[in-house]
Amino acid sequence: MNIWYNATQIDPLLTPAQQARFMRTVLVFNGLIYPPLTAIWIAILLSLREPLRRLTAGQPVDPGRLERARRRVINLPWWAVVLPGLGWVLCIPVFLEALVRTPDSLDARLYVHLPVSFAISAMISITHGFFIIELLSQRLLYRVFFRDARPWAVRGALALSLRARGVMWWLAAGVCPIGSLLLLTLVPENADMPAFARTVAVIGIALGFAVAWLISRLVTEPVEELRAAAQRVAAGELEVEVAGRRADEFGPLIDEFNHMVAGLREKVRVEENFGRHVGRAVARRILERDGLGGAEEEITVVFVDIRNFTARSAAAAPTRIVSLLNLFLTEMVEPIERHGGLVNKFLGDGLMAFFSEGTGRADHADAALAASREMLERLARLNERLGAGGEAPIAIGVGLHTGRAVVGSVGTPRRMEYTVIGDTVNVASRVESLTKVLGEPLLLTEATRAALRAPAALRALPPQEVRGQPAPIAVLTPVSSPR
């Protein structure tokens, strides 16, 4: 474009002697300046060949050499600016000096026209070259040189910021084409002027689209990748990783996003593994609270215990007892968790669970009673299966009590236990023991009855003495409880 422009627009401002000098200068300048600049560019690329070969083959590379190669890869677009830019800048004094040395006087307009012509041509070629080299290096070199490294953390590398990228886009797509058209006003009118102006306008539009496409690949594409990855994470897909390697602001953004997703994966893994021991809901509460201590809240505690389990254990093989116990606990835990309760601990031949607003049940007393009744129903079905296999049935006692307690983690910073502490727990345990005395499988205290939000058919039993309590406790049992 520059050669065509000079040949069609500058020539009218030159005398025959100046035209001959101008063409000779073009040949000499291109023959002397651009071959060394091209050789420097090729040498820079060749310096990356050996590290590239070794990295591709999975062979070790000297750390110092690898660091220099990585820095050079990031700075490649700037070399594409400096080397051609040097050639364009030198054009201004060289061509003006060559024209001044002719015997003919120089048209004063050329002192403005030639520098502006070379400057605009330089801006067009340099800006587009920068984006092209940057895009190619990211596609072809980053994936090898930065497979296990962060481009944005390389010392001595100079990545173009997003703000500077916008300025360069403005120069390439706006200033350069418009400047070219304005430059045409400096030349004398001739027949080719309208056609050349139209050509410059078309080329300017085409270059604007080219820069827009390059910008979309360099800026919009990583934004779209991050958006799509964020949507997949929001949908629960945590095996997501944005693979792009960038040396600009997108670099730390992509790394932090991948780090965040890895943290979520680890949290889910810990929650799942931890939840197998304390329940997933408890695991989430522990991870959210993160530390010792707890909070006081009103809860309904449920104790479940197998009657005469010690005698049964003495008469059976340990493996059979463990298998039977796991089968029993599976049947008991499912209704507790389904009704929003938390199994706090297994007690050998029984378990302790609690329901509260913190577990998602503001009607914790109703939920605890419903879960307890369902446990007895499931036990009845389990006993039918055991009887069909010649096994003795299982009898249990279930005790409920409602009151204030502290729920949280206790222990030391090195070892903690998530538990429930308070007299409410002790009373619930004692009430469960009363099931053996009263011959009822399910007992609840007056405090639990008072906390019920829905009416329930209950039968009051005589108040009972409970160890540790100053007065007898009123207990009740459902009118029809499965046995």
C-alpha positions as CSV (number, residue, x, y, z in Angstrom):
1,M,0.0,0.0,0.0
2,N,2.8,2.4,0.9
3,I,4.7,1.7,-2.4
4,W,1.5,2.2,-4.4
5,Y,0.8,5.4,-2.5
6,N,4.2,6.8,-3.1
7,A,4.2,5.8,-6.7
8,T,0.8,7.4,-7.5
9,Q,0.6,10.3,-5.1
10,I,4.1,11.5,-4.1
11,D,5.6,11.2,-7.6
12,P,3.6,14.3,-8.8
13,L,5.5,16.4,-6.2
14,L,8.9,15.2,-7.4
15,T,11.1,16.4,-10.3
16,P,12.5,13.7,-12.7
17,A,15.8,13.7,-10.8
18,Q,14.1,13.4,-7.5
19,Q,12.0,10.5,-8.8
20,A,15.1,8.7,-9.9
21,R,16.8,9.3,-6.5
22,F,13.6,8.2,-4.7
23,M,13.5,4.8,-6.5
24,R,17.2,4.2,-6.0
25,T,16.8,4.9,-2.3
26,V,13.9,2.4,-2.2
27,L,16.1,-0.3,-3.6
28,V,19.2,0.5,-1.5
29,F,17.2,0.9,1.7
30,N,15.3,-2.3,1.3
31,G,18.5,-4.2,0.4
32,L,20.5,-2.8,3.4
33,I,18.0,-2.4,6.3
34,Y,15.4,-5.1,6.0
35,P,17.7,-8.2,5.6
36,P,19.5,-7.6,9.0
37,L,16.2,-6.9,10.7
38,T,14.8,-10.1,9.2
39,A,17.9,-12.0,10.3
40,I,17.4,-10.8,13.9
41,W,13.8,-12.0,13.8
42,I,14.8,-15.4,12.5
43,A,17.5,-15.6,15.2
44,I,15.0,-14.9,17.9
45,L,12.7,-17.7,16.6
46,L,15.6,-20.1,16.2
47,S,16.6,-19.5,19.9
48,L,13.3,-21.1,20.8
49,R,13.8,-24.2,18.7
50,E,15.9,-26.3,21.1
51,P,13.8,-25.6,24.3
52,L,10.7,-26.2,22.2
53,R,12.0,-29.6,20.9
54,R,13.0,-30.7,24.4
55,L,9.7,-29.7,26.0
56,T,7.7,-31.4,23.2
57,A,9.7,-34.6,23.8
58,G,9.2,-34.3,27.6
59,Q,12.9,-33.8,28.2
60,P,14.3,-31.5,30.9
61,V,15.4,-28.0,30.1
62,D,18.0,-25.9,32.0
63,P,15.9,-23.7,34.3
64,G,17.7,-20.5,33.3
65,R,17.4,-21.2,29.6
66,L,13.8,-22.1,30.0
67,E,13.0,-18.9,31.9
68,R,14.7,-16.9,29.1
69,A,12.8,-18.8,26.4
70,R,9.5,-18.2,28.2
71,R,10.2,-14.5,28.5
72,R,11.1,-14.4,24.8
73,V,7.9,-16.1,23.8
74,I,5.8,-13.5,25.7
75,N,7.8,-10.7,24.2
76,L,7.6,-11.9,20.6
77,P,4.9,-9.5,19.6
78,W,7.0,-6.6,20.9
79,W,9.9,-7.8,18.7
80,A,7.4,-7.6,15.8
81,V,6.9,-4.0,16.8
82,V,10.5,-3.0,17.3
83,L,12.1,-4.5,14.3
84,P,9.6,-3.4,11.6
85,G,9.1,-0.1,13.5
86,L,12.8,0.6,13.3
87,G,12.7,0.0,9.6
88,W,9.8,2.4,9.1
89,V,11.2,5.1,11.4
90,L,14.6,5.1,9.5
91,C,12.7,5.7,6.2
92,I,11.8,9.2,7.3
93,P,15.4,10.7,7.6
94,V,16.9,8.5,4.9
95,F,14.4,9.4,2.2
96,L,14.2,13.1,3.1
97,E,18.0,13.3,3.1
98,A,18.3,11.5,-0.2
99,L,15.8,13.9,-1.8
100,V,17.4,17.0,-0.3
101,R,20.8,16.0,-1.9
102,T,19.3,16.3,-5.4
103,P,20.1,19.5,-7.3
104,D,16.4,20.4,-7.6
105,S,14.6,22.2,-4.8
106,L,12.3,20.0,-2.7
107,D,8.5,20.7,-2.5
108,A,7.9,21.9,1.1
109,R,4.8,19.7,1.4
110,L,7.0,16.6,1.2
111,Y,8.5,17.5,4.7
112,V,5.1,16.7,6.1
113,H,3.8,14.3,3.6
114,L,6.6,11.7,3.6
115,P,6.9,11.4,7.5
116,V,3.1,11.1,7.9
117,S,2.9,8.6,5.0
118,F,5.6,6.4,6.6
119,A,4.1,6.8,10.1
120,I,0.6,5.7,9.0
121,S,2.0,2.8,7.1
122,A,4.0,1.8,10.1
123,M,1.0,2.0,12.4
124,I,-1.1,-0.2,10.2
125,S,1.5,-2.9,9.7
126,I,2.8,-2.8,13.3
127,T,-0.5,-3.0,15.0
128,H,-1.8,-5.8,12.8
129,G,1.5,-7.6,13.1
130,F,1.5,-7.3,16.9
131,F,-2.0,-9.0,17.1
132,I,-1.2,-11.7,14.6
133,I,2.1,-12.6,16.3
134,E,0.4,-12.6,19.7
135,L,-2.4,-14.8,18.5
136,L,0.0,-17.3,16.8
137,S,2.3,-17.5,19.8
138,Q,-0.6,-18.1,22.2
139,R,-2.0,-20.9,19.9
140,L,1.3,-22.5,19.0
141,L,3.9,-21.8,21.8
142,Y,2.1,-21.1,25.1
143,R,0.7,-24.6,25.3
144,V,4.2,-26.0,25.2
145,F,6.3,-23.5,27.1
146,F,3.7,-22.8,29.8
147,R,2.2,-26.3,30.2
148,D,3.0,-26.2,34.0
149,A,3.8,-22.5,34.4
150,R,2.0,-19.2,34.6
151,P,2.8,-16.8,31.8
152,W,1.7,-13.7,33.7
153,A,4.2,-14.5,36.5
154,V,7.3,-14.6,34.2
155,R,9.7,-11.8,35.2
156,G,10.9,-9.4,32.5
157,A,8.0,-10.2,30.2
158,L,5.9,-7.4,29.0
159,A,2.3,-8.3,28.1
160,L,0.0,-5.8,26.5
161,S,-2.7,-4.8,29.0
162,L,-6.4,-4.8,28.0
163,R,-6.4,-1.0,28.2
164,A,-3.4,-0.7,25.9
165,R,-4.9,-3.2,23.6
166,G,-7.9,-0.9,23.2
167,V,-5.6,2.0,22.4
168,M,-3.8,-0.1,19.8
169,W,-7.1,-1.2,18.3
170,W,-8.2,2.4,18.1
171,L,-4.9,3.3,16.3
172,A,-5.2,0.4,13.8
173,A,-8.9,0.6,13.0
174,G,-9.6,4.3,13.5
175,V,-6.6,6.6,13.4
176,C,-4.7,4.9,10.6
177,P,-7.4,4.7,7.9
178,I,-8.8,8.2,8.7
179,G,-5.3,9.6,8.8
180,S,-4.7,8.1,5.4
181,L,-7.7,9.8,4.0
182,L,-6.7,13.1,5.6
183,L,-3.2,12.7,4.2
184,L,-4.7,12.8,0.7
185,T,-5.6,16.4,1.1
186,L,-1.9,17.3,1.1
187,V,-1.3,16.1,-2.4
188,P,-2.2,18.1,-5.5
189,E,-5.4,17.2,-7.4
190,N,-5.1,14.6,-10.1
191,A,-7.3,12.2,-11.9
192,D,-6.4,9.2,-9.7
193,M,-7.3,11.0,-6.5
194,P,-11.0,9.8,-6.2
195,A,-10.2,6.2,-7.1
196,F,-7.3,6.2,-4.6
197,A,-9.4,7.7,-1.8
198,R,-12.0,5.0,-2.4
199,T,-9.4,2.3,-2.3
200,V,-7.9,3.7,0.9
201,A,-11.4,3.7,2.5
202,V,-12.1,0.1,1.4
203,I,-8.7,-1.0,2.8
204,G,-9.4,0.9,6.0
205,I,-12.7,-0.9,6.5
206,A,-11.1,-4.3,5.7
207,L,-8.3,-3.6,8.2
208,G,-10.9,-2.5,10.8
209,F,-12.7,-5.8,10.4
210,A,-9.4,-7.7,10.6
211,V,-8.4,-6.0,13.8
212,A,-11.9,-6.6,15.3
213,W,-11.6,-10.3,14.5
214,L,-8.1,-10.4,16.1
215,I,-9.4,-8.6,19.2
216,S,-12.3,-11.0,19.4
217,R,-9.9,-13.9,19.4
218,L,-7.7,-12.3,22.0
219,V,-10.2,-10.8,24.3
220,T,-13.8,-12.0,23.6
221,E,-12.8,-15.6,23.4
222,P,-11.4,-16.0,26.9
223,V,-14.4,-14.1,28.3
224,E,-16.7,-16.5,26.6
225,E,-14.7,-19.5,27.9
226,L,-14.9,-18.1,31.4
227,R,-18.6,-17.4,31.1
228,A,-19.3,-21.0,29.8
229,A,-17.1,-22.5,32.5
230,A,-18.9,-20.5,35.2
231,Q,-22.3,-21.6,34.0
232,R,-21.1,-25.3,34.1
233,V,-19.9,-24.8,37.6
234,A,-23.1,-23.2,38.6
235,A,-24.9,-26.2,37.2
236,G,-22.9,-28.4,39.6
237,E,-20.3,-29.6,37.1
238,L,-17.0,-29.2,39.0
239,E,-14.7,-31.1,36.6
240,V,-14.2,-27.8,34.7
241,E,-10.9,-26.2,33.8
242,V,-10.2,-23.2,31.6
243,A,-7.2,-24.3,29.6
244,G,-6.1,-20.9,28.3
245,R,-2.6,-19.6,29.2
246,R,-2.3,-15.8,29.1
247,A,0.3,-13.3,30.1
248,D,-2.1,-10.3,30.4
249,E,-4.8,-9.7,32.9
250,F,-6.7,-12.8,31.8
251,G,-3.8,-15.0,33.1
252,P,-4.3,-14.5,36.8
253,L,-8.1,-14.4,36.2
254,I,-8.1,-17.8,34.6
255,D,-5.7,-19.3,37.2
256,E,-7.8,-18.0,40.1
257,F,-10.9,-19.4,38.4
258,N,-9.3,-22.8,38.1
259,H,-8.0,-22.5,41.7
260,M,-11.5,-21.7,42.8
261,V,-13.1,-24.7,41.0
262,A,-10.3,-26.9,42.4
263,G,-11.2,-25.7,45.9
264,L,-14.8,-26.4,45.3
265,R,-14.0,-29.9,44.1
266,E,-11.9,-30.4,47.3
267,K,-14.6,-29.1,49.5
268,V,-17.2,-31.4,47.9
269,R,-14.7,-34.4,48.3
270,V,-14.1,-33.5,51.9
271,E,-17.8,-33.0,52.5
272,E,-18.6,-36.4,50.9
273,N,-15.9,-38.3,52.8
274,F,-16.5,-36.5,56.0
275,G,-20.3,-36.8,55.6
276,R,-20.0,-40.6,55.6
277,H,-18.9,-40.3,59.2
278,V,-21.0,-37.5,60.6
279,G,-23.6,-37.0,57.9
280,R,-23.5,-34.6,55.0
281,A,-25.5,-31.9,56.6
282,V,-23.3,-31.9,59.7
283,A,-20.2,-31.9,57.5
284,R,-21.5,-28.8,55.8
285,R,-22.1,-27.0,59.1
286,I,-18.7,-27.9,60.4
287,L,-17.0,-26.7,57.2
288,E,-19.0,-23.5,57.3
289,R,-18.3,-22.8,61.0
290,D,-14.6,-23.8,60.8
291,G,-13.4,-23.8,64.4
292,L,-14.2,-24.7,68.0
293,G,-17.4,-23.6,69.7
294,G,-21.0,-23.8,69.0
295,A,-24.4,-22.1,69.2
296,E,-27.3,-22.7,71.6
297,E,-30.5,-23.6,70.0
298,E,-33.7,-25.5,70.8
299,I,-33.6,-29.1,69.5
300,T,-35.3,-32.4,69.8
301,V,-33.0,-35.2,70.7
302,V,-33.7,-38.8,69.7
303,F,-32.0,-41.9,71.3
304,V,-32.4,-45.3,69.8
305,D,-31.1,-48.5,71.4
306,I,-31.4,-52.2,70.7
307,R,-32.7,-54.2,73.6
308,N,-30.7,-57.2,74.9
309,F,-28.1,-56.6,72.3
310,T,-25.3,-57.7,74.6
311,A,-26.7,-61.1,75.1
312,R,-27.4,-61.5,71.4
313,S,-23.8,-60.5,70.6
314,A,-22.4,-63.2,72.9
315,A,-24.4,-65.9,71.1
316,A,-23.4,-65.0,67.5
317,A,-20.3,-64.6,65.5
318,P,-18.8,-61.1,65.5
319,T,-19.0,-60.8,61.7
320,R,-22.7,-61.7,61.8
321,I,-23.4,-59.2,64.6
322,V,-21.6,-56.4,62.6
323,S,-23.6,-57.3,59.5
324,L,-26.9,-57.3,61.4
325,L,-26.0,-54.0,63.1
326,N,-25.2,-52.3,59.8
327,L,-28.5,-53.5,58.3
328,F,-30.4,-52.2,61.3
329,L,-28.6,-48.8,61.3
330,T,-29.3,-48.4,57.6
331,E,-33.0,-48.8,58.2
332,M,-32.9,-46.4,61.1
333,V,-30.8,-43.6,59.6
334,E,-32.8,-43.2,56.4
335,P,-36.0,-41.9,58.0
336,I,-34.0,-39.6,60.3
337,E,-32.2,-38.0,57.4
338,R,-35.4,-38.0,55.3
339,H,-37.2,-36.0,57.9
340,G,-34.4,-33.5,58.2
341,G,-32.6,-34.9,61.3
342,L,-28.9,-35.3,61.9
343,V,-27.4,-38.6,63.2
344,N,-24.8,-37.2,65.6
345,K,-23.2,-40.5,66.6
346,F,-23.5,-44.2,66.6
347,L,-23.5,-45.8,70.1
348,G,-22.6,-49.4,69.4
349,D,-26.0,-50.9,69.4
350,G,-27.9,-47.6,68.9
351,L,-27.6,-44.0,67.8
352,M,-28.3,-40.5,68.8
353,A,-29.8,-37.9,66.4
354,F,-31.3,-34.5,66.8
355,F,-33.7,-32.2,64.9
356,S,-33.6,-28.4,65.0
357,E,-34.2,-25.2,63.0
358,G,-30.5,-25.3,62.2
359,T,-30.9,-28.6,60.4
360,G,-33.7,-27.2,58.3
361,R,-36.7,-28.1,60.5
362,A,-38.4,-25.4,62.5
363,D,-41.0,-28.0,63.4
364,H,-38.2,-30.2,64.9
365,A,-40.5,-32.0,67.4
366,D,-43.0,-33.0,64.7
367,A,-40.1,-34.2,62.5
368,A,-38.5,-36.2,65.3
369,L,-41.8,-37.9,66.2
370,A,-42.6,-38.7,62.5
371,A,-39.1,-40.1,62.0
372,S,-39.4,-42.2,65.2
373,R,-42.7,-43.7,64.2
374,E,-41.3,-44.5,60.8
375,M,-38.3,-46.2,62.4
376,L,-40.6,-48.5,64.3
377,E,-42.5,-49.3,61.0
378,R,-39.3,-50.1,59.2
379,L,-38.2,-52.2,62.1
380,A,-41.4,-54.3,61.8
381,R,-40.6,-55.0,58.1
382,L,-37.0,-55.8,59.0
383,N,-38.1,-58.3,61.6
384,E,-40.3,-60.0,59.0
385,R,-37.2,-60.5,56.8
386,L,-35.2,-61.7,59.7
387,G,-37.9,-64.1,60.8
388,A,-38.0,-65.5,57.2
389,G,-34.3,-66.2,57.5
390,G,-34.6,-67.9,60.9
391,E,-33.2,-64.9,62.8
392,A,-34.7,-63.6,66.1
393,P,-36.5,-60.3,65.8
394,I,-34.9,-57.0,67.0
395,A,-36.6,-54.9,69.7
396,I,-35.7,-51.3,70.3
397,G,-36.4,-48.4,72.5
398,V,-36.8,-44.8,71.2
399,G,-36.7,-41.8,73.5
400,L,-37.4,-38.1,72.6
401,H,-36.9,-34.9,74.5
402,T,-37.0,-31.3,73.5
403,G,-35.0,-28.4,75.1
404,R,-32.1,-26.0,74.8
405,A,-28.6,-27.4,74.0
406,V,-25.3,-26.2,72.5
407,V,-24.6,-27.6,69.1
408,G,-21.0,-27.3,67.7
409,S,-17.5,-28.6,67.7
410,V,-15.6,-29.4,71.0
411,G,-12.1,-30.6,71.6
412,T,-8.7,-29.2,70.6
413,P,-7.6,-27.4,67.4
414,R,-5.8,-30.7,66.4
415,R,-8.8,-33.0,67.1
416,M,-12.5,-31.9,67.3
417,E,-15.8,-33.6,67.6
418,Y,-19.1,-32.3,66.5
419,T,-21.6,-33.0,69.2
420,V,-24.6,-31.7,71.2
421,I,-24.1,-30.7,74.8
422,G,-26.7,-30.0,77.5
423,D,-29.1,-31.5,79.9
424,T,-31.5,-32.1,77.0
425,V,-29.3,-34.9,75.8
426,N,-29.1,-36.5,79.2
427,V,-32.9,-36.5,79.6
428,A,-33.4,-38.0,76.2
429,S,-31.0,-40.8,77.0
430,R,-32.8,-41.5,80.3
431,V,-36.2,-41.4,78.6
432,E,-35.0,-44.1,76.1
433,S,-34.0,-46.2,79.1
434,L,-37.5,-45.9,80.5
435,T,-38.9,-47.8,77.4
436,K,-37.6,-51.0,79.1
437,V,-39.3,-50.2,82.4
438,L,-42.6,-49.2,80.9
439,G,-42.6,-51.7,78.0
440,E,-43.3,-49.1,75.4
441,P,-41.0,-48.8,72.3
442,L,-41.4,-45.1,71.9
443,L,-41.6,-42.5,74.7
444,L,-41.5,-38.7,74.5
445,T,-41.5,-36.0,77.2
446,E,-44.0,-33.4,77.9
447,A,-41.6,-30.8,76.6
448,T,-41.6,-32.5,73.2
449,R,-45.4,-32.7,73.2
450,A,-45.6,-29.0,74.0
451,A,-43.3,-28.3,71.0
452,L,-45.4,-30.2,68.5
453,R,-47.1,-27.9,66.0
454,A,-49.5,-30.5,64.7
455,P,-51.9,-32.5,66.9
456,A,-50.8,-36.1,67.7
457,A,-52.7,-38.9,69.4
458,L,-50.6,-39.5,72.5
459,R,-51.3,-41.4,75.7
460,A,-49.9,-40.1,79.0
461,L,-48.1,-42.4,81.3
462,P,-47.3,-42.0,85.0
463,P,-44.5,-39.5,85.7
464,Q,-41.2,-41.2,86.1
465,E,-38.2,-40.7,88.3
466,V,-35.2,-39.8,86.1
467,R,-31.6,-39.8,87.5
468,G,-30.3,-36.2,87.7
469,Q,-33.7,-34.6,87.6
470,P,-35.1,-32.9,90.7
471,A,-38.7,-34.0,90.0
472,P,-40.5,-36.8,88.1
473,I,-40.8,-36.3,84.4
474,A,-44.1,-36.6,82.5
475,V,-43.8,-39.0,79.6
476,L,-46.2,-40.0,76.8
477,T,-46.4,-42.6,74.1
478,P,-48.3,-42.6,70.8
479,V,-51.7,-44.2,71.0
480,S,-50.7,-46.8,68.4
481,S,-47.0,-47.5,68.1
482,P,-45.6,-50.4,66.0
483,R,-43.9,-52.9,68.2
